Amino acid sequence: MRMSARWKLLLAGATALLALGGCRLPPHGAAPPPALQPPGVAPHLGTPYEVVAADSLLTILVYRGGALASVGHNHVIASHDLRGTLYVTPDPMRSSFELHVPVATLTVDEEALRAQQASADFPPDVPESAKEGTRRNMLGEALLDAAESPEILLQAVRLEQSAAPDPRTVMVRLQSTVRGQQRIFAVPVSYQIGEGAVMVSGTFPLRQSDLGLTPFSAMLGALQVQDEMRISLRIVARAAARNGALIRHPPNPASAGRAT
């Protein structure tokens, strides 16, 4: 009996050390790490074009779900602070990019952006408490964990020809890094290459689980955020002048789709 009591004491001590030590368990709802390491990203070749944050925009439509969905809201998440570089080659399929999305500056339900949604799913006048709660959950440890992971990184793996009739539409296979987790997925985008500038745009569905995230859920799933989101992306990037300033004239539509 003495030996049994001793082992119980040792087991209790080991459990306490695991709880307080470096083997910190992931927060509830956090997605597991990817099973496989993704392949390397594409090399940066060609002419660099710097993303102009003031002219670029990322919007994310997220939708309520669950049995109590009617008491929640759909939300418009946005970033006006995209950063990074597009690298354009004479063969557009060999182009690449690296984009950074700071998560601390993501906005929730800007009035102007909600008004642009041509859908009754996004009525105006979302209560400030709902916006603040959504932003708190989004940046919290269970989702984006802004304190430990201040940005989302998007890098090109390769560009592929699209089945779309427009030759300026391509499938971009990219690698995302969110909360240190890397995932690879493909999205369609269209591009225009003009004199001193590149414009990239696209609208497509994307699941939170594609990024390695577990959608927010409360009350045993009665109130939740749907996995699938709707992404709209507009990127404007301009070549740097010799003096380091950015060239400010827009792309020439006549030369759209032609590499420079």
C-alpha positions as CSV (number, residue, x, y, z in Angstrom):
1,M,0.0,0.0,0.0
2,R,2.9,2.4,0.7
3,M,4.2,1.9,-2.8
4,S,0.8,2.5,-4.4
5,A,0.4,5.8,-2.5
6,R,3.9,6.9,-3.6
7,W,3.1,6.3,-7.2
8,K,-0.1,8.2,-6.9
9,L,1.8,11.1,-5.5
10,L,4.4,11.0,-8.3
11,L,1.6,10.8,-10.9
12,A,-0.1,13.9,-9.4
13,G,3.2,15.8,-9.5
14,A,3.9,14.9,-13.1
15,T,0.4,16.0,-14.1
16,A,1.0,19.4,-12.4
17,L,4.3,19.9,-14.1
18,L,2.8,19.2,-17.5
19,A,0.0,21.7,-16.8
20,L,2.4,24.4,-15.8
21,G,5.4,23.6,-17.9
22,G,6.5,24.0,-21.5
23,C,4.2,21.2,-23.0
24,R,1.4,23.7,-23.4
25,L,-1.8,22.2,-24.8
26,P,-3.4,24.0,-27.8
27,P,-6.5,26.1,-27.0
28,H,-9.9,24.4,-27.3
29,G,-11.0,24.4,-30.9
30,A,-7.5,24.9,-32.4
31,A,-6.9,22.9,-35.5
32,P,-4.2,20.2,-35.5
33,P,-0.9,20.7,-37.3
34,P,-0.8,19.6,-40.9
35,A,0.2,16.0,-41.5
36,L,2.6,16.7,-44.3
37,Q,5.0,19.5,-45.0
38,P,4.1,21.4,-48.2
39,P,6.5,21.8,-51.1
40,G,8.6,24.9,-51.4
41,V,7.3,28.2,-52.7
42,A,8.1,29.5,-56.2
43,P,11.4,31.5,-56.6
44,H,11.2,35.2,-56.9
45,L,12.1,36.0,-60.5
46,G,11.5,38.9,-62.8
47,T,10.5,42.5,-62.0
48,P,9.3,43.3,-58.5
49,Y,6.1,45.3,-58.0
50,E,5.4,46.6,-54.5
51,V,1.8,46.3,-53.2
52,V,0.1,49.7,-52.7
53,A,-2.0,49.2,-49.5
54,A,-4.0,52.4,-50.1
55,D,-5.3,51.0,-53.5
56,S,-5.7,47.4,-52.4
57,L,-8.4,45.7,-50.5
58,L,-9.2,42.2,-49.1
59,T,-12.8,41.5,-47.9
60,I,-14.0,38.3,-46.2
61,L,-17.7,37.5,-45.9
62,V,-18.4,35.2,-43.0
63,Y,-21.8,33.7,-42.4
64,R,-23.7,32.7,-39.2
65,G,-24.8,29.1,-38.7
66,G,-26.3,26.7,-36.2
67,A,-29.8,26.3,-34.7
68,L,-29.6,29.8,-33.2
69,A,-28.2,31.5,-36.3
70,S,-31.1,34.0,-36.3
71,V,-29.7,35.7,-33.2
72,G,-26.3,36.2,-34.8
73,H,-25.0,38.3,-37.8
74,N,-23.2,37.8,-41.0
75,H,-20.0,39.9,-41.0
76,V,-17.7,41.7,-43.5
77,I,-14.1,41.4,-42.4
78,A,-11.6,43.6,-44.3
79,S,-8.0,44.5,-44.6
80,H,-6.8,47.9,-46.0
81,D,-3.2,47.1,-45.0
82,L,-2.0,44.4,-47.5
83,R,1.8,44.4,-47.9
84,G,4.2,42.5,-50.1
85,T,5.7,42.1,-53.6
86,L,4.6,40.6,-56.9
87,Y,7.4,39.3,-59.1
88,V,6.4,39.5,-62.8
89,T,8.3,37.6,-65.5
90,P,7.8,37.7,-69.3
91,D,6.0,34.3,-69.0
92,P,3.2,35.1,-66.5
93,M,3.1,31.5,-65.4
94,R,6.6,31.9,-63.9
95,S,5.5,34.9,-61.8
96,S,5.3,34.7,-58.1
97,F,4.3,36.8,-55.0
98,E,4.6,37.2,-51.3
99,L,1.8,38.9,-49.4
100,H,1.5,39.8,-45.8
101,V,-1.9,40.4,-44.1
102,P,-1.5,42.0,-40.6
103,V,-4.3,40.7,-38.5
104,A,-4.4,43.4,-35.8
105,T,-5.7,45.9,-38.4
106,L,-8.5,43.8,-39.7
107,T,-11.8,45.6,-39.5
108,V,-15.3,44.3,-38.9
109,D,-18.5,45.6,-40.6
110,E,-17.4,49.0,-42.0
111,E,-20.6,50.7,-43.0
112,A,-19.4,51.4,-46.5
113,L,-18.3,47.8,-47.2
114,R,-21.6,46.4,-45.8
115,A,-23.5,48.7,-48.1
116,Q,-21.6,47.4,-51.1
117,Q,-22.9,43.9,-50.5
118,A,-25.9,43.4,-52.9
119,S,-27.6,40.9,-50.6
120,A,-30.2,41.0,-47.9
121,D,-27.8,38.8,-45.8
122,F,-25.8,42.0,-44.9
123,P,-28.3,44.5,-43.6
124,P,-26.9,47.8,-42.1
125,D,-26.7,48.9,-38.5
126,V,-24.9,45.9,-36.9
127,P,-24.7,46.7,-33.1
128,E,-21.3,47.8,-31.9
129,S,-21.4,45.0,-29.3
130,A,-21.7,42.4,-32.1
131,K,-18.8,44.0,-34.0
132,E,-16.6,44.1,-30.9
133,G,-17.5,40.5,-30.0
134,T,-16.7,39.3,-33.5
135,R,-13.4,41.1,-33.6
136,R,-12.4,39.8,-30.1
137,N,-13.2,36.2,-31.1
138,M,-11.4,36.6,-34.4
139,L,-8.2,37.9,-32.9
140,G,-8.3,35.7,-29.8
141,E,-6.2,32.7,-29.0
142,A,-8.7,30.2,-30.3
143,L,-8.7,31.6,-33.9
144,L,-6.1,33.9,-35.3
145,D,-4.2,34.4,-32.0
146,A,-3.0,37.9,-33.0
147,A,-0.8,38.2,-29.9
148,E,1.4,35.3,-31.0
149,S,0.8,35.3,-34.8
150,P,0.6,39.0,-36.0
151,E,0.2,38.3,-39.7
152,I,-1.0,35.9,-42.3
153,L,1.6,35.0,-45.0
154,L,0.6,34.1,-48.5
155,Q,3.2,32.8,-51.0
156,A,3.0,31.5,-54.5
157,V,3.7,27.9,-55.1
158,R,3.0,28.0,-58.9
159,L,0.6,29.5,-61.4
160,E,-1.5,27.3,-63.6
161,Q,-3.6,27.9,-66.7
162,S,-7.3,28.2,-66.0
163,A,-10.2,26.7,-67.9
164,A,-11.8,30.2,-68.0
165,P,-12.1,31.7,-71.5
166,D,-10.3,34.9,-70.5
167,P,-6.5,34.2,-70.9
168,R,-5.8,36.7,-68.0
169,T,-7.5,34.4,-65.5
170,V,-5.2,31.9,-63.9
171,M,-5.3,29.4,-61.1
172,V,-2.9,30.4,-58.3
173,R,-1.7,27.6,-56.1
174,L,-0.5,29.3,-53.0
175,Q,0.8,28.5,-49.5
176,S,-0.8,30.1,-46.5
177,T,0.9,30.4,-43.1
178,V,-1.6,31.1,-40.4
179,R,-0.7,30.6,-36.7
180,G,2.5,28.8,-37.9
181,Q,0.4,26.3,-39.8
182,Q,1.1,25.9,-43.5
183,R,-1.6,24.9,-46.0
184,I,-1.7,24.8,-49.8
185,F,-4.8,25.5,-51.9
186,A,-5.7,27.0,-55.3
187,V,-7.8,30.0,-56.1
188,P,-8.7,31.7,-59.4
189,V,-7.6,35.3,-60.1
190,S,-7.5,37.7,-63.0
191,Y,-4.6,40.0,-63.7
192,Q,-3.7,43.1,-65.8
193,I,-0.2,44.1,-66.5
194,G,0.4,47.6,-67.7
195,E,3.0,50.2,-67.8
196,G,4.6,50.3,-64.4
197,A,1.7,48.6,-62.6
198,V,0.0,45.3,-62.0
199,M,-3.6,44.7,-60.9
200,V,-4.9,41.4,-59.5
201,S,-8.5,40.6,-58.6
202,G,-10.6,37.7,-57.7
203,T,-13.7,36.5,-55.8
204,F,-13.9,32.9,-54.6
205,P,-15.1,30.7,-51.8
206,L,-12.6,29.5,-49.2
207,R,-13.1,27.5,-46.0
208,Q,-11.6,28.4,-42.7
209,S,-10.4,24.8,-42.4
210,D,-8.4,25.3,-45.6
211,L,-6.3,27.7,-43.6
212,G,-6.0,25.3,-40.7
213,L,-8.6,27.1,-38.6
214,T,-11.6,25.8,-36.7
215,P,-14.6,28.1,-37.1
216,F,-16.0,29.8,-33.9
217,S,-18.7,27.8,-32.1
218,A,-20.6,28.4,-28.9
219,M,-23.5,26.8,-26.9
220,L,-22.6,23.3,-28.1
221,G,-22.8,24.4,-31.7
222,A,-26.2,26.1,-31.5
223,L,-24.4,29.4,-32.5
224,Q,-21.5,29.1,-34.9
225,V,-19.7,30.6,-37.9
226,Q,-19.9,28.6,-41.1
227,D,-16.7,27.1,-42.4
228,E,-17.1,28.5,-45.9
229,M,-16.3,32.2,-46.4
230,R,-16.5,34.4,-49.5
231,I,-13.2,36.2,-50.4
232,S,-12.8,39.2,-52.6
233,L,-9.4,40.5,-53.4
234,R,-8.1,43.5,-55.2
235,I,-4.3,44.1,-55.3
236,V,-2.6,47.0,-57.0
237,A,1.2,46.9,-57.2
238,R,3.5,49.3,-58.8
239,A,7.1,49.1,-60.0
240,A,9.6,51.1,-58.0
241,A,11.3,54.1,-59.8
242,R,15.0,54.5,-59.7
243,N,14.8,57.0,-57.0
244,G,12.8,54.6,-54.8
245,A,9.5,56.4,-55.3
246,L,6.5,54.5,-56.6
247,I,5.2,55.0,-60.1
248,R,1.6,56.3,-59.7
249,H,0.1,56.1,-63.2
250,P,-2.5,53.3,-63.7
251,P,-2.2,50.3,-66.0
252,N,-2.8,50.9,-69.7
253,P,-5.9,48.8,-70.6
254,A,-4.6,48.3,-74.1
255,S,-1.6,46.4,-72.7
256,A,-3.6,44.4,-70.1
257,G,-2.4,40.8,-69.9
258,R,1.0,41.7,-71.6
259,A,4.1,41.1,-69.5
260,T,6.5,44.0,-69.2
